[in-house]
């Protein structure tokens, strides 16, 4: 049986959860936040502990614009500061959410989470602190 990994929440992930809570309150759906937490704690985190490679490789998709090409190159440089594994950055989609995470050794770092109706990830804020827990 494969070794179970440890899942850690980056500070940015925690901020994203707070943003989602505010977003859902403004959308008059505060109950959806409780459902999100139940899903994270009951399914997503346990699954990532056992199957950390279940998410799609984030950098495997070809960019579709100059802006995304430039952004991905910057992201690759930042990722190389942490690991030489180009498959380490992964995305996992569940319910209405997208999670970005990195598998590094025995740890799965949850980097960011967004509701599909939120606009974008703030990579500069995320990578500036390098996995603050």
N, C-alpha and C positions, 0 to 999 in steps of 0.2 A: 504494500500500500504506500502511495506517495505521501511525503511529509506535508502536513498541513501548514500553510503559511500564515503569517500574521498580517492583518489589515490595519493600517494606520491612516487616520484622517489628517490631511494637510490643513494648515490654517486657512488656506484659500477655500477648501472644500467646506469647512465650517461656515465661512462667510457666505458661500454660495447657498448653504442651507438657510441661513438667516434671510438672504435675499429672496429665496423661493417662498419662505413663509410670508414675507411682506407682500410679494407678488400675488400669492393665493388669497391673502386677506383682502387686497385691493380688488381681486377678481370675484370677491364674495364666495370663496370656496375654502374657508379655513380648515374644514374637515379633511380636505385633500392632503394637507401637510401631515396629519396623523397617519393617513394611509401611506404616504411616502416613507415616513420613518418606520412603519411596520414592515414595509417591503424591503427597505434597506437592511434592517436588523434581522428580519426573518428569512430572507431569501438571498439578496444580493451579496452581502458580506459573507455569509456562510458558503455560498457558491464560489466566490472569489478565493476564499481560504483553501478550498479543495481543488478548484479548477481555475487557476489564475490566468490561463491563456484562453479562456472562453470568449473574451472580447476580441473584436476585429482589430487588426494592426492599423493604427491611426495613420501611419506614414506610408502605407501600402497603396493608398488611393492616389492616382495621379492628380496634380493640381489642375484647375480649370481656368485659371486667370493669372495674370502677372502678379497681382497682389497676393494671391494664395501661394504662388511659387516663392515669392520673397519671404512671406511669413513662414512657410515650411522650412526654408533654408535656415532662417534664424532659429526656428524651433529645433532643428537637427543639431545645430551647434550647441545649444543649451542642453540638449539631451546627452550629447557626447561628453559633457562635463560630468555627467552622473554615471553613464554606462556606455559601453561600446555596442550593446545589443540594440540594433535598429528596430527590433520588434517589441522592445520594452514598453513603449507608449501604446496604449490600447484604448479603445472606446467600447462601451457596453451600453446598449439601449434597452430600457425596460419601461413599460407603461408609457408615461409622457415625458420621460427623462433620458438624458444622455450623460454618462459618467466617463470622464477621462481618468485613467490610472496608469501607473508605472509599476512593473514587476522588477524589483531589484534585489537579487539574492533571495532571502527568505521573507522579504517584506513586500506587500502590495500597498503602495501609496495611493490613496484616493485623492486625486489632485483637484478635480472640479466636477460639478454637477449643475446641469441647467434643465429647466423645463423647456419643452420644445417651443414654447411661445416667447421665451426670452431671446434676446438678440444675439449675443456672442460671448465667447470666453475672453477673459482678460489675461492673456498669456504673460504680459509684462509684469503684472502684479503677482501672478502665480510663480514665475520662475525667478523673480527678483529675490524672494526669500528662501528659495531652495528647500522645499519640504518641511517647513516649520510645522512641528506637531504640537 
